[in-house]
């Protein structure tokens, strides 16, 4: 039986047993397993990992663990510059798009409200979610850690919070979404991009009070739902303002990454 020393950093500790959090621990193993398999055996999905150092050198997921090695594992750095080292996952997605599991319906609607392409269906099978994430190059958001361990999923995030608004704040912070918010351009129900329409085109679908008070309208090309700037829109603007204020108070600034000593 061989032994290696491991330490996991930052939010990766969320996945570990309490006695392994924030400390170096010994891992016993046989043979020469790939470091990716070892990390996932601790309960950490590979999609949450961006950097692995073995004896101070950056390695990829295929690196084979050896007895006596000291391994440090770091989370995904969406807004830190670690260019001097080797990332273990593919390059970040140029267009931020999401696929969400069936438990994250409210979060999907909030992301659409912010203008992000967020695919969601009620209770889809895990195979379909993983396939969509892979084939359509989407970030998989889920509360199911096991789903993120599927080999074909390259970009994903385990949502910690249970409350939908807290989930939105968490995802926006973690993936640094604040600079790319473009609100009120997607249908909250269908995810389609909205189209500007005249009042005359949608007059028959409007309540009398809305026809009298509003002039600007948008319509979903899929479900034909009509949107206007009413009380619901004002509440959503308040939510967006709160998110931006949160980012202003605690800005995420790109800084050079300096790995800690294993």
Backbone as CSV, one residue per row, in Angstrom:
resi,resn,N_x,N_y,N_z,CA_x,CA_y,CA_z,C_x,C_y,C_z
1,UNK,0.850,-1.200,0.000,0.000,0.000,0.000,0.883,1.247,0.000
2,UNK,0.651,2.165,-0.941,1.411,3.404,-1.035,0.642,4.541,-0.360
3,UNK,1.380,5.613,-0.071,0.777,6.772,0.581,1.160,8.050,-0.148
4,UNK,0.229,9.018,-0.161,0.500,10.346,-0.707,-0.178,11.369,0.193
5,UNK,0.362,12.584,0.206,-0.202,13.670,0.984,-1.058,14.552,0.078
6,UNK,-2.261,14.876,0.526,-3.172,15.733,-0.232,-3.592,16.930,0.620
7,UNK,-3.818,18.056,-0.070,-4.531,19.167,0.558,-5.399,19.824,-0.509
8,UNK,-6.664,20.079,-0.163,-7.611,20.743,-1.052,-7.904,22.131,-0.504
9,UNK,-8.088,23.094,-1.410,-8.188,24.489,-1.003,-9.572,25.078,-1.282
10,UNK,-9.850,26.156,-0.511,-11.053,26.977,-0.678,-12.311,26.112,-0.647
11,UNK,-13.257,26.378,-1.581,-14.559,25.729,-1.509,-14.530,24.244,-1.841
12,UNK,-13.389,23.713,-2.319,-13.302,22.270,-2.519,-13.471,21.527,-1.199
13,UNK,-13.181,22.206,-0.104,-13.360,21.580,1.204,-14.817,21.274,1.518
14,UNK,-15.751,21.917,0.794,-17.170,21.622,1.004,-17.490,20.154,0.775
15,UNK,-16.695,19.485,-0.064,-16.983,18.109,-0.443,-16.319,17.088,0.488
16,UNK,-15.434,17.540,1.350,-14.627,16.623,2.145,-15.266,16.291,3.488
17,UNK,-14.846,15.174,4.051,-15.212,14.851,5.425,-14.616,15.920,6.347
18,UNK,-15.282,16.217,7.465,-14.829,17.315,8.338,-13.363,17.226,8.749
19,UNK,-12.851,16.026,8.981,-11.470,15.909,9.463,-10.432,16.154,8.366
20,UNK,-10.882,16.326,7.121,-9.953,16.579,6.014,-10.006,18.011,5.506
21,UNK,-10.871,18.821,6.064,-11.063,20.177,5.559,-9.980,21.118,6.055
22,UNK,-9.326,21.800,5.115,-8.353,22.819,5.451,-7.040,22.305,5.989
23,UNK,-6.804,21.012,5.882,-5.556,20.434,6.396,-4.991,19.458,5.371
24,UNK,-3.712,19.162,5.518,-3.095,18.120,4.709,-3.461,16.762,5.313
25,UNK,-3.789,15.812,4.448,-4.157,14.483,4.946,-3.492,13.405,4.095
26,UNK,-3.402,12.211,4.670,-2.754,11.078,4.012,-3.796,10.270,3.253
27,UNK,-3.465,9.903,2.022,-4.319,9.026,1.219,-3.534,7.767,0.878
28,UNK,-4.088,6.608,1.214,-3.466,5.336,0.889,-4.065,4.779,-0.393
29,UNK,-3.236,4.172,-1.234,-3.719,3.699,-2.527,-2.852,2.545,-3.016
30,UNK,-3.375,1.855,-4.012,-2.640,0.775,-4.661,-2.417,1.123,-6.126
31,UNK,-1.319,0.652,-6.696,-1.039,0.892,-8.099,-0.650,2.332,-8.363
32,UNK,-1.000,2.827,-9.551,-0.705,4.216,-9.941,-1.963,4.846,-10.535
33,UNK,-2.961,5.151,-9.704,-4.219,5.695,-10.226,-4.038,7.103,-10.788
34,UNK,-4.899,7.475,-11.751,-4.902,8.846,-12.261,-5.359,9.783,-11.145
35,UNK,-4.748,10.955,-11.076,-5.076,11.882,-9.995,-6.543,12.315,-10.067
36,UNK,-7.117,12.366,-11.269,-8.531,12.713,-11.399,-9.405,11.719,-10.640
37,UNK,-9.116,10.419,-10.790,-9.914,9.401,-10.119,-9.759,9.493,-8.605
38,UNK,-8.570,9.810,-8.152,-8.344,9.934,-6.713,-9.128,11.123,-6.150
39,UNK,-9.043,12.251,-6.840,-9.762,13.452,-6.374,-11.261,13.186,-6.316
40,UNK,-11.803,12.530,-7.328,-13.241,12.245,-7.328,-13.614,11.221,-6.256
41,UNK,-12.662,10.360,-5.873,-12.944,9.400,-4.788,-13.129,10.127,-3.454
42,UNK,-12.617,11.358,-3.353,-12.832,12.166,-2.149,-14.214,12.813,-2.145
43,UNK,-14.938,12.718,-3.280,-16.255,13.338,-3.395,-16.254,14.630,-4.186
44,UNK,-15.110,15.005,-4.771,-14.981,16.282,-5.478,-15.183,16.060,-6.975
45,UNK,-16.197,16.666,-7.598,-16.362,16.533,-9.052,-15.196,17.195,-9.788
46,UNK,-14.766,16.602,-10.891,-13.627,17.169,-11.621,-13.939,18.547,-12.190
47,UNK,-15.224,18.849,-12.397,-15.590,20.162,-12.943,-15.298,21.303,-11.974
48,UNK,-15.092,20.986,-10.691,-14.820,22.016,-9.692,-13.327,22.308,-9.559
49,UNK,-12.487,21.550,-10.256,-11.030,21.646,-10.103,-10.426,22.350,-11.311
50,UNK,-9.496,23.290,-11.035,-8.829,23.999,-12.130,-7.322,23.807,-12.127
51,UNK,-6.758,23.445,-11.005,-5.310,23.356,-10.908,-4.927,22.252,-9.927
52,UNK,-3.999,21.399,-10.355,-3.452,20.354,-9.495,-1.940,20.499,-9.502
53,UNK,-1.348,20.609,-8.324,0.104,20.642,-8.180,0.567,19.348,-7.533
54,UNK,1.504,18.679,-8.183,2.105,17.467,-7.626,3.570,17.765,-7.348
55,UNK,3.947,17.752,-6.083,5.312,18.102,-5.674,5.725,19.461,-6.240
56,UNK,4.764,20.408,-6.244,5.038,21.764,-6.667,4.940,22.017,-8.149
57,UNK,4.685,20.993,-8.976,4.580,21.143,-10.423,3.135,20.934,-10.862
58,UNK,2.657,21.773,-11.795,1.294,21.610,-12.278,1.200,20.379,-13.169
59,UNK,0.135,19.596,-12.986,-0.084,18.367,-13.752,-1.519,18.345,-14.241
60,UNK,-1.797,17.487,-15.229,-3.168,17.356,-15.704,-3.838,16.168,-15.026
61,UNK,-5.106,15.950,-15.364,-5.883,14.910,-14.694,-5.337,13.502,-14.941
62,UNK,-4.595,13.320,-16.011,-4.098,11.969,-16.341,-2.839,11.591,-15.565
63,UNK,-2.283,12.553,-14.827,-1.050,12.285,-14.074,-1.272,11.135,-13.097
64,UNK,-0.279,10.235,-13.030,-0.381,9.037,-12.195,0.234,9.283,-10.817
65,UNK,-0.543,8.973,-9.809,-0.124,9.192,-8.433,0.985,8.209,-8.058
66,UNK,1.980,8.741,-7.355,3.104,7.926,-6.900,3.236,8.017,-5.386
67,UNK,3.766,6.977,-4.793,3.986,6.978,-3.360,4.925,8.104,-2.946
68,UNK,4.570,8.798,-1.868,5.391,9.894,-1.374,5.074,11.240,-1.981
69,UNK,4.159,11.298,-2.951,3.821,12.563,-3.595,3.053,13.468,-2.630
70,UNK,3.204,14.781,-2.863,2.418,15.772,-2.121,1.606,16.535,-3.158
71,UNK,0.283,16.480,-3.030,-0.620,16.988,-4.059,-1.494,18.092,-3.473
72,UNK,-1.548,19.223,-4.177,-2.432,20.329,-3.806,-3.462,20.513,-4.908
73,UNK,-4.722,20.694,-4.526,-5.819,20.766,-5.486,-6.563,22.082,-5.250
74,UNK,-6.748,22.860,-6.343,-7.340,24.190,-6.257,-8.625,24.260,-7.080
75,UNK,-9.560,25.119,-6.673,-10.846,25.218,-7.381,-10.734,26.005,-8.673
76,UNK,-11.853,26.075,-9.388,-11.919,26.817,-10.638,-11.739,28.297,-10.365
77,UNK,-10.810,28.908,-11.085,-10.550,30.331,-10.937,-11.122,31.049,-12.151
78,UNK,-12.385,31.490,-12.075,-12.987,32.175,-13.213,-12.422,33.579,-13.387
79,UNK,-11.934,34.189,-12.308,-11.517,35.579,-12.409,-10.102,35.812,-11.888
80,UNK,-9.313,34.754,-11.772,-7.920,34.892,-11.393,-7.029,34.454,-12.543
81,UNK,-5.894,35.102,-12.684,-4.967,34.775,-13.756,-3.991,33.715,-13.270
82,UNK,-4.141,32.483,-13.744,-3.185,31.431,-13.396,-2.451,30.982,-14.654
83,UNK,-2.253,31.927,-15.589,-1.637,31.595,-16.864,-0.237,31.000,-16.747
84,UNK,0.561,31.303,-15.690,1.867,30.656,-15.622,1.792,29.164,-15.354
85,UNK,0.636,28.655,-14.950,0.501,27.243,-14.630,-0.404,26.568,-15.644
86,UNK,-0.603,25.279,-15.471,-1.394,24.495,-16.421,-2.752,24.173,-15.830
87,UNK,-3.819,24.662,-16.453,-5.168,24.301,-16.031,-5.431,22.844,-16.402
88,UNK,-6.217,22.174,-15.572,-6.540,20.781,-15.861,-7.806,20.634,-16.680
89,UNK,-8.609,21.723,-16.816,-9.853,21.641,-17.564,-9.718,22.415,-18.866
90,UNK,-10.647,22.271,-19.803,-10.574,23.022,-21.051,-10.664,24.514,-20.804
91,UNK,-10.368,25.291,-21.846,-10.430,26.744,-21.743,-11.836,27.189,-21.375
92,UNK,-11.983,28.329,-20.672,-13.313,28.820,-20.314,-14.190,29.016,-21.542
93,UNK,-15.475,28.868,-21.346,-16.408,29.054,-22.450,-16.459,30.524,-22.850
94,UNK,-16.437,30.801,-24.160,-16.477,32.188,-24.620,-17.863,32.783,-24.410
95,UNK,-18.906,31.996,-24.639,-20.275,32.456,-24.413,-20.833,31.692,-23.218
96,UNK,-21.239,32.433,-22.202,-21.726,31.786,-20.986,-23.154,31.309,-21.211
97,UNK,-23.322,29.989,-21.230,-24.647,29.377,-21.376,-24.756,28.274,-20.335
98,UNK,-25.981,28.026,-19.887,-26.183,27.097,-18.792,-27.171,25.996,-19.165
99,UNK,-27.024,24.871,-18.482,-28.056,23.850,-18.424,-28.228,23.511,-16.945
100,UNK,-29.485,23.480,-16.482,-29.760,23.309,-15.059,-30.589,22.057,-14.830
101,UNK,-30.336,21.397,-13.703,-31.125,20.202,-13.405,-32.536,20.587,-12.963
102,UNK,-33.398,19.595,-12.830,-34.810,19.837,-12.586,-35.125,20.517,-11.280
103,UNK,-34.182,20.529,-10.332,-34.425,21.142,-9.021,-34.156,22.646,-9.017
104,UNK,-33.658,23.190,-10.115,-33.217,24.584,-10.134,-34.075,25.445,-11.050
105,UNK,-35.387,25.214,-11.033,-36.293,25.958,-11.907,-36.248,27.456,-11.643
106,UNK,-36.337,27.855,-10.381,-36.336,29.285,-10.053,-35.012,29.931,-10.435
107,UNK,-33.915,29.237,-10.215,-32.617,29.778,-10.603,-32.547,29.965,-12.111
108,UNK,-33.097,29.024,-12.877,-33.117,29.158,-14.336,-33.870,30.422,-14.744
109,UNK,-35.006,30.683,-14.127,-35.776,31.883,-14.451,-34.995,33.154,-14.097
110,UNK,-34.310,33.137,-12.959,-33.516,34.301,-12.576,-32.378,34.540,-13.577
111,UNK,-31.716,33.479,-14.006,-30.632,33.640,-14.982,-31.160,34.169,-16.314
112,UNK,-32.321,33.679,-16.729,-32.944,34.222,-17.950,-33.292,35.695,-17.771
113,UNK,-33.749,36.057,-16.581,-34.053,37.449,-16.300,-32.823,38.325,-16.507
114,UNK,-31.644,37.804,-16.154,-30.400,38.548,-16.330,-29.901,38.514,-17.768
115,UNK,-30.585,37.741,-18.621,-30.220,37.702,-20.030,-29.419,36.499,-20.451
116,UNK,-29.186,35.531,-19.556,-28.366,34.378,-19.881,-29.202,33.238,-20.476
117,UNK,-28.606,32.542,-21.406,-29.212,31.369,-22.029,-29.179,30.232,-21.012
118,UNK,-30.346,29.872,-20.479,-30.434,28.881,-19.404,-31.429,27.787,-19.788
119,UNK,-30.913,26.631,-20.191,-31.758,25.493,-20.582,-32.244,24.798,-19.324
120,UNK,-33.572,24.566,-19.240,-34.151,23.853,-18.099,-35.387,23.107,-18.558
121,UNK,-35.535,21.892,-18.075,-36.754,21.120,-18.261,-37.089,20.431,-16.942
122,UNK,-38.351,20.107,-16.750,-38.767,19.454,-15.518,-38.313,18.000,-15.495
123,UNK,-37.442,17.670,-14.551,-37.019,16.303,-14.269,-36.427,15.583,-15.482
124,UNK,-35.448,16.154,-16.169,-34.802,15.431,-17.267,-33.854,14.364,-16.718
125,UNK,-33.615,13.273,-17.438,-32.662,12.258,-16.965,-31.245,12.818,-16.942
126,UNK,-30.418,12.264,-16.068,-29.040,12.737,-15.942,-28.281,12.625,-17.262
127,UNK,-28.541,11.566,-18.011,-27.844,11.373,-19.281,-28.119,12.533,-20.240
128,UNK,-29.366,13.016,-20.242,-29.716,14.125,-21.124,-29.012,15.405,-20.693
129,UNK,-28.989,15.680,-19.394,-28.324,16.884,-18.898,-26.834,16.870,-19.234
130,UNK,-26.175,15.744,-18.983,-24.744,15.647,-19.282,-24.493,15.787,-20.775
131,UNK,-25.360,15.182,-21.592,-25.207,15.273,-23.033,-25.375,16.694,-23.543
132,UNK,-26.353,17.410,-23.013,-26.567,18.805,-23.425,-25.379,19.662,-23.012
133,UNK,-24.888,19.460,-21.795,-23.725,20.222,-21.337,-22.537,20.008,-22.264
134,UNK,-22.320,18.768,-22.679,-21.186,18.446,-23.541,-21.405,18.909,-24.976
135,UNK,-22.551,18.554,-25.553,-22.796,18.824,-26.980,-22.984,20.314,-27.265
136,UNK,-23.624,21.029,-26.341,-23.931,22.445,-26.573,-22.973,23.386,-25.837
137,UNK,-21.938,22.831,-25.224,-20.921,23.629,-24.532,-21.562,24.548,-23.497
138,UNK,-22.351,23.938,-22.619,-23.019,24.682,-21.555,-22.419,24.340,-20.202
139,UNK,-22.497,25.283,-19.274,-22.095,25.054,-17.891,-23.244,24.358,-17.177
140,UNK,-22.987,23.204,-16.609,-24.013,22.439,-15.913,-24.102,22.905,-14.463
141,UNK,-25.278,23.403,-14.072,-25.548,23.800,-12.695,-26.441,22.747,-12.062
142,UNK,-26.043,22.265,-10.903,-26.795,21.180,-10.292,-26.578,21.163,-8.794
143,UNK,-27.516,20.526,-8.093,-27.356,20.245,-6.663,-26.915,18.794,-6.455
144,UNK,-26.668,18.073,-7.545,-26.295,16.664,-7.504,-24.806,16.534,-7.814
145,UNK,-23.995,16.278,-6.811,-22.550,16.172,-7.002,-22.209,15.061,-7.992
146,UNK,-22.916,13.946,-7.900,-22.615,12.813,-8.775,-22.755,13.147,-10.248
147,UNK,-23.682,14.024,-10.586,-23.899,14.391,-11.983,-22.664,15.077,-12.561
148,UNK,-21.965,15.847,-11.750,-20.779,16.555,-12.218,-19.582,15.633,-12.416
149,UNK,-19.658,14.414,-11.927,-18.548,13.468,-12.076,-18.591,12.706,-13.394
150,UNK,-19.642,12.905,-14.175,-19.712,12.225,-15.475,-18.586,12.725,-16.374
151,UNK,-17.941,11.796,-17.052,-16.732,12.094,-17.801,-16.947,13.153,-18.872
152,UNK,-18.115,13.155,-19.515,-18.304,14.054,-20.650,-18.593,15.493,-20.220
153,UNK,-18.832,15.723,-18.932,-19.117,17.078,-18.447,-17.790,17.783,-18.178
154,UNK,-17.515,18.848,-18.932,-16.255,19.576,-18.757,-16.417,20.841,-17.934
155,UNK,-17.590,21.475,-17.969,-17.829,22.720,-17.241,-19.084,22.559,-16.392
156,UNK,-18.931,22.713,-15.101,-20.083,22.564,-14.216,-19.813,23.184,-12.865
157,UNK,-20.891,23.344,-12.101,-20.768,23.940,-10.776,-21.828,23.349,-9.860
158,UNK,-21.399,22.963,-8.673,-22.319,22.447,-7.658,-22.865,23.629,-6.858
159,UNK,-24.165,23.856,-6.956,-24.812,24.986,-6.285,-25.013,24.631,-4.819
160,UNK,-24.416,25.413,-3.940,-24.489,25.125,-2.503,-25.793,25.590,-1.867
161,UNK,-26.223,26.809,-2.193,-27.373,27.411,-1.521,-28.670,26.693,-1.885
162,UNK,-29.658,26.771,-0.994,-30.962,26.161,-1.241,-31.996,27.184,-1.696
163,UNK,-31.889,28.419,-1.213,-32.835,29.472,-1.585,-32.502,30.003,-2.984
164,UNK,-33.499,30.143,-3.880,-33.212,30.558,-5.261,-32.481,31.891,-5.382
165,UNK,-32.847,32.887,-4.568,-32.144,34.172,-4.656,-30.705,34.039,-4.180
166,UNK,-30.493,33.257,-3.145,-29.134,33.015,-2.683,-28.349,32.224,-3.736
167,UNK,-29.025,31.311,-4.433,-28.369,30.580,-5.517,-27.905,31.522,-6.617
168,UNK,-28.772,32.484,-6.972,-28.415,33.434,-8.015,-27.197,34.260,-7.602
169,UNK,-27.199,34.764,-6.388,-26.058,35.542,-5.904,-24.791,34.695,-5.895
170,UNK,-24.924,33.446,-5.471,-23.772,32.542,-5.419,-23.188,32.299,-6.807
171,UNK,-24.047,31.964,-7.758,-23.577,31.669,-9.123,-23.000,32.927,-9.767
172,UNK,-23.656,34.068,-9.568,-23.158,35.319,-10.145,-21.779,35.668,-9.583
173,UNK,-21.604,35.466,-8.279,-20.306,35.723,-7.655,-19.249,34.741,-8.156
174,UNK,-19.599,33.469,-8.116,-18.604,32.416,-8.407,-18.146,32.458,-9.848
175,UNK,-19.071,32.761,-10.781,-18.737,32.758,-12.199,-18.539,34.163,-12.758
176,UNK,-18.548,35.165,-11.872,-18.272,36.547,-12.253,-19.161,36.982,-13.421
177,UNK,-20.476,36.915,-13.211,-21.440,37.209,-14.271,-21.811,38.682,-14.379
178,UNK,-21.407,39.490,-13.422,-21.940,40.841,-13.324,-21.647,41.697,-14.550
179,UNK,-20.503,41.473,-15.190,-20.128,42.310,-16.330,-20.905,41.967,-17.600
180,UNK,-21.575,40.835,-17.621,-22.261,40.407,-18.843,-23.777,40.325,-18.677
181,UNK,-24.306,40.925,-17.626,-25.759,40.973,-17.443,-26.399,41.820,-18.541
182,UNK,-27.428,41.278,-19.179,-28.209,42.017,-20.187,-29.676,41.699,-19.932
183,UNK,-30.299,42.345,-18.964,-31.612,41.916,-18.466,-32.753,42.140,-19.445
184,UNK,-33.822,41.366,-19.214,-35.122,41.530,-19.887,-35.044,41.287,-21.401
185,UNK,-34.198,40.387,-21.818,-34.155,40.091,-23.250,-34.560,38.662,-23.567
186,UNK,-34.846,37.862,-22.524,-35.238,36.474,-22.735,-36.583,36.190,-22.089
187,UNK,-37.300,35.256,-22.661,-38.541,34.787,-22.065,-38.213,33.978,-20.818
188,UNK,-38.857,34.312,-19.712,-38.605,33.595,-18.469,-39.101,32.160,-18.528
189,UNK,-40.052,31.879,-19.386,-40.631,30.538,-19.480,-39.942,29.675,-20.533
190,UNK,-39.624,30.269,-21.696,-39.127,29.489,-22.839,-37.634,29.621,-23.079
191,UNK,-37.019,30.674,-22.545,-35.608,30.945,-22.763,-35.324,31.583,-24.117
192,UNK,-36.347,31.783,-24.960,-36.139,32.409,-26.260,-35.840,33.897,-26.100
193,UNK,-35.113,34.452,-27.068,-34.892,35.887,-27.098,-36.191,36.598,-27.468
194,UNK,-36.509,37.673,-26.759,-37.744,38.406,-27.001,-37.613,39.316,-28.222
195,UNK,-38.753,39.578,-28.841,-38.812,40.455,-30.003,-39.652,41.686,-29.666
196,UNK,-39.167,42.859,-30.080,-39.945,44.079,-29.888,-41.158,44.066,-30.811
197,UNK,-42.323,44.427,-30.269,-43.557,44.471,-31.065,-44.309,45.759,-30.740
198,UNK,-45.152,46.179,-31.658,-45.971,47.370,-31.429,-47.174,47.014,-30.560
199,UNK,-47.773,48.030,-29.950,-48.969,47.798,-29.150,-50.100,47.218,-30.002
200,UNK,-50.182,47.654,-31.240,-51.244,47.169,-32.115,-51.136,45.665,-32.358
201,UNK,-49.910,45.153,-32.443,-49.710,43.727,-32.710,-50.175,42.856,-31.558
202,UNK,-50.141,43.366,-30.343,-50.443,42.539,-29.172,-51.650,43.064,-28.403
203,UNK,-52.363,44.038,-28.942,-53.440,44.698,-28.201,-54.466,43.713,-27.673
204,UNK,-54.816,42.703,-28.464,-55.854,41.756,-28.044,-55.423,40.899,-26.863
205,UNK,-54.106,40.800,-26.635,-53.608,39.965,-25.536,-53.367,40.765,-24.258
206,UNK,-53.629,42.061,-24.274,-53.304,42.918,-23.131,-54.536,43.207,-22.278
207,UNK,-54.377,43.225,-20.963,-55.457,43.701,-20.089,-55.723,45.181,-20.386
208,UNK,-56.951,45.659,-20.214,-57.280,47.056,-20.517,-56.364,48.067,-19.829
209,UNK,-56.047,47.845,-18.564,-55.203,48.794,-17.835,-53.808,48.878,-18.438
210,UNK,-53.301,47.745,-18.918,-51.966,47.730,-19.524,-51.977,48.480,-20.846
211,UNK,-53.041,48.308,-21.626,-53.145,49.027,-22.896,-53.132,50.541,-22.679
212,UNK,-53.710,50.976,-21.589,-53.800,52.414,-21.321,-52.480,52.995,-20.813
213,UNK,-51.718,52.201,-20.055,-50.572,52.756,-19.339,-49.230,52.528,-20.027
214,UNK,-49.136,51.583,-20.949,-47.831,51.202,-21.493,-47.815,51.294,-23.012
215,UNK,-46.603,51.584,-23.544,-46.436,51.711,-24.983,-45.405,50.735,-25.542
216,UNK,-44.452,50.294,-24.720,-43.363,49.417,-25.181,-43.644,47.978,-24.776
217,UNK,-43.536,47.064,-25.730,-43.834,45.655,-25.473,-42.821,44.758,-26.189
218,UNK,-42.618,43.592,-25.600,-41.823,42.550,-26.230,-42.621,41.251,-26.169
219,UNK,-42.338,40.363,-27.126,-43.090,39.114,-27.201,-42.139,37.950,-27.440
220,UNK,-42.438,36.832,-26.794,-41.663,35.617,-27.006,-42.105,34.986,-28.324
221,UNK,-41.174,34.683,-29.231,-41.564,34.058,-30.499,-42.042,32.620,-30.336
222,UNK,-41.729,32.012,-29.192,-42.151,30.638,-28.965,-43.534,30.533,-28.358
223,UNK,-43.682,30.979,-27.128,-44.951,30.841,-26.415,-45.897,32.024,-26.619
224,UNK,-45.412,33.084,-27.270,-46.199,34.294,-27.556,-46.542,35.096,-26.302
225,UNK,-45.893,34.811,-25.194,-46.109,35.593,-23.979,-45.632,37.031,-24.218
226,UNK,-46.402,38.013,-23.729,-46.090,39.425,-23.937,-45.538,40.019,-22.644
227,UNK,-44.486,40.816,-22.769,-43.832,41.442,-21.621,-43.899,42.961,-21.737
228,UNK,-44.053,43.609,-20.578,-44.008,45.070,-20.513,-43.426,45.464,-19.153
229,UNK,-43.147,46.724,-18.974,-42.482,47.186,-17.762,-43.510,47.492,-16.689
230,UNK,-43.957,46.463,-16.000,-44.930,46.609,-14.927,-44.303,46.419,-13.561
231,UNK,-45.120,46.086,-12.570,-44.627,45.951,-11.196,-43.649,44.798,-11.067
232,UNK,-43.884,43.720,-11.831,-42.971,42.583,-11.771,-41.593,42.999,-12.282
233,UNK,-41.566,43.786,-13.349,-40.284,44.263,-13.883,-39.565,45.146,-12.875
234,UNK,-40.315,45.952,-12.150,-39.685,46.809,-11.133,-39.057,45.978,-10.034
235,UNK,-39.723,44.892,-9.623,-39.138,44.022,-8.600,-37.872,43.346,-9.117
236,UNK,-37.878,42.972,-10.384,-36.692,42.341,-10.956,-35.544,43.341,-11.061
237,UNK,-35.859,44.594,-11.401,-34.811,45.610,-11.447,-34.189,45.820,-10.066
238,UNK,-35.023,45.760,-9.034,-34.496,45.895,-7.672,-33.560,44.738,-7.350
239,UNK,-33.911,43.531,-7.754,-33.057,42.376,-7.516,-31.721,42.532,-8.243
240,UNK,-31.783,42.985,-9.496,-30.558,43.181,-10.272,-29.698,44.274,-9.640
241,UNK,-30.332,45.352,-9.193,-29.589,46.436,-8.540,-28.894,45.930,-7.281
242,UNK,-29.578,45.078,-6.512,-28.983,44.519,-5.296,-27.768,43.662,-5.644
243,UNK,-27.857,42.883,-6.724,-26.729,42.050,-7.139,-25.539,42.914,-7.551
244,UNK,-25.816,43.975,-8.307,-24.727,44.846,-8.750,-24.096,45.602,-7.583
245,UNK,-24.918,45.994,-6.619,-24.382,46.653,-5.441,-23.504,45.694,-4.651
246,UNK,-23.916,44.459,-4.596,-23.110,43.436,-3.925,-21.745,43.317,-4.596
247,UNK,-21.749,43.322,-5.946,-20.492,43.231,-6.693,-19.645,44.486,-6.482
248,UNK,-20.297,45.649,-6.401,-19.553,46.897,-6.195,-18.874,46.923,-4.836
249,UNK,-19.576,46.408,-3.816,-18.999,46.395,-2.471,-17.855,45.405,-2.348
250,UNK,-17.950,44.278,-3.082,-16.911,43.249,-3.017,-16.484,42.881,-4.431
251,UNK,-15.808,43.787,-5.125,-15.444,43.523,-6.515,-14.472,42.375,-6.642
252,UNK,-14.656,41.590,-7.699,-13.732,40.496,-8.005,-12.730,41.039,-9.007
253,UNK,-11.490,41.191,-8.597,-10.488,41.770,-9.478,-9.496,40.685,-9.896
254,UNK,-9.230,40.556,-11.206,-8.240,39.577,-11.647,-6.876,39.885,-11.045
255,UNK,-6.270,38.868,-10.415,-4.949,39.023,-9.837,-4.111,37.815,-10.186
256,UNK,-2.778,37.985,-10.272,-1.937,36.829,-10.564,-2.083,35.776,-9.481
257,UNK,-2.080,34.510,-9.880,-2.238,33.404,-8.929,-0.881,32.967,-8.439
258,UNK,-0.754,32.804,-7.136,0.468,32.282,-6.554,0.117,31.064,-5.706
259,UNK,0.453,29.851,-6.169,0.073,28.658,-5.408,0.748,28.609,-4.052
260,UNK,-0.048,28.177,-3.074,0.526,27.988,-1.743,1.406,26.755,-1.730
261,UNK,2.273,26.697,-0.793,3.149,25.519,-0.688,2.336,24.316,-0.274
262,UNK,2.558,23.149,-0.920,1.837,21.973,-0.490,2.208,21.647,0.926
